[in-house]
Amino acid sequence: MITKSFKEYNSIESSVVTVGTFDGIHIGHQDILCKLQEISNKKKLKSIVLSFFPHPKIVLQNSKNIKLINTIDEKVEILKKYNIDYFIIKEFTKEFSRLTALEFIRDILVNTLNAKHLIVGYDHRFGRNRDANIIQLREFGEIYDFEVTEILPRKINDISISSTKIRDLLKEG
């Protein structure tokens, strides 16, 4: 696995991409990563995990109280087990958060990462103010010629597993 900052990435190879902070890399994330590898192998696409640092909540909500589950180094070690081709870290800034959904799809996923397939969790939101969801993502896929796979939630006792839920439980002790 090659780890790069977003600025360093310059491959022209077609890819299958997943996007998120992947804090904790819980079982829901693991489902996404397994599907990423499956599609990468099946379609002969480079696999990319695009992640953000610092966590968007820290930047947008000025929330210094958010205690992350994993460091970047810990994420790298966990991701190595999934044979990901690239782990790309994009600095999350207020300026970056102002990208519209269209700009994010066109400029980041299509023009920079050459995405031909995108894998996201059931609650994935993107673009300025998290305005876009899976419906818009599928519409963009038709325009920009990429497929979208949505991974359904993993639940325990009817509660969807999420990094936020895990952080809250860790905070409670």
N, C-alpha and C positions, 0 to 999 in steps of 0.2 A: 504494500500500500504506500502510495506517495502522498505526503501531506504538504499542502501548499497554501499560501495565502491566495486570496482571490486575484490579487494583482499579478501573481507569478504564473497563474494558470494560462496556458496558451495552446492547448492541444486542439487540433482540428478534427479529431475522431468523433464520430457519432456516439452519443451516450444515453444511458438510462440514469435518471437523477432522482434523488429524494432530497427534500429540503426541510430543515428544522433545527432546533437547538439540541435535540437529543440529550436532554439532561436526564441522567440516570440510566439511559438505554434499557428501559423496562421491557416487559414481554410484548407490549404493543409495538414498540420500536423494533424489537427483534423480528416480529412478523414482517414489518416493512423491509428490514435489511435482508431477510431471507428471500422475499419476493424480488428485491433489487438484484440479488445474485442470480436468482432463477431466470429473470428476464435478460440479464446481461449475458448469461451463458447461452440461452436459447436463441437470442437475436444477434449475438456477437457484437454487443455494444459495450463500451467502457462504462463501468459503474462509478457513480459519483455520489458522495454524500456532501451536500452543501450545508454548512452549519454557520451559525452566527456567534460572534463574541464582540463585546459583552452581550449577555442575555438581553433581549429586547426590552423586558420589563425594567431592567436597571436603567436603560437609556430613556425610555419613554415615560416611565412613572417616577423617575428619579428615586427608585426604590433600592436603597443600599441595604435594606433588610433582607433581601432575597438571598437565601443560602443555597448555593448550587449543590447538587448531589455529586457531580463529577467535575474534576478539573479537565482541561483540554488533554493533558498527557494521559489521564485515565481513559478518556474517550478513545484516544488513539490506540491504546492497548486493547480495549474491548473490540474496537472496529477491526483490528487486524485479524480477529477470528473469523470474520465474514468475507475475507478475501476481496475487499473493496479495492478498486483500482486507484481512486483518488478521494482523499478527505480534504475538502477545500473549506477554509475558514474565511468568511467575509466579515470584515469589521462592521458592526452594526452601529450606525450613527443616526442622529436626528435627520441629517440630510438624506441618508439612504432610506429612512422610514417614510420619506415624502414621495418615493417612487410610486406611481400609479400601478395598478395591477398590470395594465398593458405594458408599461415601461419595464417592469420586473420580468414579465414573460419574454418580451421581445429582446431586451438588452442583455439580461442576465442568462436566462435559460436557453433561449434560441440562439442568439448571436454570439454569446461567449462560450457557453457549455455545449452547444450543438445538440441539445436534448431532442431525442426521438421518442422517448417514453418518460413519463413522470409518474412516480409512485408517492402517494400522500396518504396520511391518516384521515379518518372519517371527519375530523374536526379541523382540517387544515384551512387556514385563512391567510390571505396574502394581499399585498398592495397597501397603499396609504390607508391608515386607520383599519387595517384588516378587512377592507371592504369586499373583497372577492372570496368566493368559496368554490367548491367542487363544480358547481354548475357553470360558473364563468370559466373555470379552468378547462372544462371540456369544450366550451365554445372556442377558447383560444387554441386548443389542440386542433380543432378543425381548421382554423385560420392558418396556423403555423405548422401544420402537419406533424403533430406528435400525439401519441396515445397517452391516456391517463388511466391509472389503476388506483382505485380507492381501497384502502385496507380498513376493514370494519374493526370496531373497538373490541378489546379483550376485557372481559368483566369478571369480577369476583363478587359473589353475592349481589348481583345486579348493579354493581358500581363499576363504572368504566375506569380502567387503570390510566392514570396520567401522571406526568412529572409533578404537576401542581399538587395533586392529591398526595403523592408520595412525600413531597416537601412538607406539606401540612401535617402529615402523620409523624414525620421525623421531628418537626417542631414541637408537637404535642408530647413526644417521648414515647 
